Amino acid sequence: YEVYRVYTPNDEPYTNSLILNNKVFVPQTGSAWDDDALETYQEAMPGYEIHGVYSSDWLSTDALHCRTKGIADLGMLYISHLPLLGAQPAGSDYEINAEIKAYSGEPVYSDSLWVYYEINGGNYNAVQMNIVGENSYRAIIPAQPEGTEIKYYIHAADQSGRSANCPFIGASDPFVFYSAFLPQLSVNPTEINLELPEDSIVTEILQLSNIGGGTINYSILLDFFPDRDISGSYIQCSAENFIPGETSTWTFTVYNASSDNEWLRSVSIDFPEGVIVNSSTNFSGGSGGDLVSNGMTGNGVEISWNDNDGGWGNIYPDEYATAEVNVSVSPVFDTDIVLNYQIAGDEYGSAPHQIEGTVSIALAGEPISWISLNQTSGSLSTGETDNIEITFDTNDLETGTYNCNIVVNDDRNETIIPVSLTVTGVETSDDNVSQNTFLASISPNPFIITSNQKRSNVKIDFQTSLNSVVDISVYNVRGEKIKTLLNSEIPSGSHRVIWDGRDSKGNYVASGIYFYRMKTDNYSQTKKMMIIK
């Protein structure tokens, strides 16, 4: 928006004017600033007639538009149009779409529906609008070379004798946009489906290209929670992992995916004990302005960001906003960081108006083992391409299917590349082996880790029909091996291994679902257990 200020040194009520069709009535008090107020209105509203209304009785809180009574034109000719503004792609035609409705009940003149457009300050050209649906019309402004300034307005008339423009004043204050070669990111492939045997490593290429103009800045995230509803609003964090004891700045991105024009008015993120918040910035990027941080700092605090101007919300549908939070992580923090967040809308659209979710940041030293990228950010000028190496590693993975999303964010859009990796195991051909070799369910399950010195242990029983090397390992839900319990040659018969709930570093694991797998040369079996801490 372009804002014009009217100087009111003695609280003159200049801003409380009345706009009536193409006329503007401005309160006048006899002040030395009356003429300046009229000139400001003339500058701000070209094409309108500006009239001063003098009275010695105007109060500083007076409002001319409140002293008057408007009479609606029930038979109005209504034009609804979402204008083209700012930079639009050069070299492509420009669709001008509008809803035109005659509330008089009389039909519109089909030969009086026009888009008038002007190129670089020249004369206006006219292009007729054609009907494309009930009350819906379209015209095409021809493609223009890069750097062209285009001004336009819509005109309509109906058989009741009414005519209307959009914007209201027409040629005196038209819509304005300019043509430019906009950056455009091309991603290849758009999805990855891979099947690999155990204990193998393969590298694939993700190709990012700028097939438009200008420069694209991009960043890439690995999202290991693909069951999150991508069609819904969400929050992402730039940090994939952390090191205990470090201080760093995390960038949070919030996205509004509302399909019914609901605006986001608040965001809150709860930081756990052991994560010290040092500072935070506002969520910036929404068309309605910033969501303002409450500035909370300290250990395990909740930061909230709000629309502080009393509006309905600042992040509009299909918009992103980002905020930075500087944190210090306690040196003794020994699990993944889980941040609970809440996003609230303006309650204008359909339910739900609040969305809750989590963001997980992995403890460094326990990276996602099965997929990695050699590059997570970059810039692309026109015609440039980056080849991102994606490495898939099935070593120490149990058989099954693993899913994630590669999320590419550029200056304008988010691109999601679904990834599916299927790990195939060893097939058993000896039925006798499979019948007499087995992995039993654990006891107890769930396994409760208490604060008592006398801790219970997980008992894992298994049986082998042959003398063989047996590997029994524990994995988290992301397929990472967290502890090897046994990896040696075992004689045939029944056996038991014990797990005390610690990972390979000696730390007690967090609450959640875990898997334990038994693997021999010709047998593989995986089962699930729950840990409660």
Beta strands, then each sheet from edge to edge (+ up, - down):
strand 1: 18-20
strand 2: 23-28
strand 3: 49-54
strand 4: 77-80
strand 5: 86-89
strand 6: 94-102
strand 7: 114-119
strand 8: 124-128
strand 9: 130-133
strand 10: 136-141
strand 11: 149-157
strand 12: 163-166
strand 13: 175-180
strand 14: 185-188
strand 15: 192-197
strand 16: 201-210
strand 17: 215-223
strand 18: 234-237
strand 19: 241-242
strand 20: 247-255
strand 21: 264-270
strand 22: 275-280
strand 23: 292-293
strand 24: 298-299
strand 25: 302-306
strand 26: 320-329
strand 27: 337-345
strand 28: 354-363
strand 29: 371-373
strand 30: 377-381
strand 31: 385-393
strand 32: 400-409
strand 33: 414-424
strand 34: 438-439
strand 35: 447-448
strand 36: 458-464
strand 37: 468-475
strand 38: 481-490
strand 39: 493-499
strand 40: 512-520
strand 41: 523-532
sheet 1: 1+ 2- 3-
sheet 2: 4+ 6- 10+ 9-
sheet 3: 5+ 13+ 11- 7+ 8-
sheet 4: 5+ 13+ 11- 12+
sheet 5: 14+ 16- 31+ 29-
sheet 6: 15+ 33+ 32- 17+ 30-
sheet 7: 18+ 20- 26+ 22- 24+
sheet 8: 19+ 28+ 27- 21+ 25- 23+
sheet 9: 34+ 36- 39+
sheet 10: 35+ 41+ 40- 37+ 38-
end
